[in-house]
Amino acid sequence: MSDPVCQVQVTIKNANGLHMRPAMQFVDLASTFDAVITVCNKDTSVDGKSIMQMTMLAATPGTVLDIKAVGDDADKAVGALQELVEKKMFDEPVSG
């Protein structure tokens, strides 16, 4: 039997995009889950638990990211990360 997979698209809405502080918030939250988390921005795919890789996404406001989680808690991981990005907006002001 294969591991559960969950995937969602999110849009970066905070005014400064995915700079170091929100990237660290994302990594800190992702690291609380056992699932393997991958984040994609067009052709770039990175480990959602690596701060160095997450900053390589260069996600500015309006950027659409695909978040994919594989593992027993994949659905919880994706839900929590989607909430952080789109509802809490990394606790920063909204763009535009």
C-alpha positions in Angstrom: 0.0 0.0 0.0 1.3 3.4 -0.9 1.6 6.5 1.3 -1.3 9.0 1.2 -0.6 12.0 -1.1 -2.2 15.5 -0.8 -1.6 18.5 -3.0 -2.8 22.1 -3.1 -2.0 25.3 -5.0 -1.5 28.5 -3.0 -0.9 32.1 -3.9 1.5 34.3 -2.1 -0.5 37.2 -0.8 1.7 39.0 1.7 3.3 42.3 0.6 6.9 41.2 0.6 6.5 37.6 -0.7 8.4 34.6 0.5 11.4 36.4 2.0 13.5 34.8 4.8 11.1 35.2 7.8 8.0 33.7 6.1 10.1 31.0 4.5 11.4 30.1 8.0 7.8 30.1 9.3 6.9 27.7 6.5 9.9 25.4 7.1 9.2 25.4 10.9 5.6 24.4 10.4 6.4 21.8 7.6 9.0 20.2 9.9 6.3 19.4 12.5 4.9 16.8 10.1 6.2 13.4 9.2 5.1 13.8 5.6 7.7 14.5 2.9 6.8 18.0 1.7 7.7 19.4 -1.7 7.0 22.9 -3.0 7.1 23.8 -6.7 7.2 27.2 -8.5 6.9 26.4 -12.2 10.1 24.4 -13.0 11.7 24.7 -9.5 10.9 22.0 -7.0 12.3 22.2 -3.5 12.2 20.5 -0.1 9.6 22.3 2.0 11.6 21.5 5.2 14.8 23.2 3.9 15.2 27.0 4.5 17.9 27.2 1.9 15.8 25.5 -0.8 12.6 27.4 0.1 14.4 30.8 -0.4 15.4 29.6 -3.9 11.8 29.8 -5.0 12.0 33.6 -5.1 8.2 33.8 -4.6 7.0 37.3 -4.9 3.4 38.5 -4.2 1.0 36.8 -6.6 3.3 33.7 -7.2 1.4 30.5 -7.3 3.1 27.5 -5.5 2.2 23.9 -5.5 2.5 22.2 -2.1 2.6 18.4 -2.2 2.9 16.2 0.9 3.4 12.4 1.0 2.9 10.4 4.2 0.4 9.5 6.8 -0.2 13.1 7.9 -0.1 14.6 4.4 -3.6 16.0 4.5 -2.9 17.8 7.9 0.4 19.1 6.6 -1.1 20.6 3.4 -4.0 22.1 5.3 -1.8 23.8 7.9 0.6 25.1 5.2 -2.2 26.4 3.1 -3.7 28.2 6.1 -0.3 29.8 6.9 0.2 31.0 3.3 -3.3 32.1 2.3 -5.2 32.9 5.5 -2.5 34.0 8.0 -0.3 35.4 5.2 2.7 34.8 7.4 1.3 37.4 9.8 2.3 40.2 7.4 0.4 42.9 5.5 -1.4 41.9 2.3 0.0 43.1 -1.1 -1.6 45.6 -3.3 
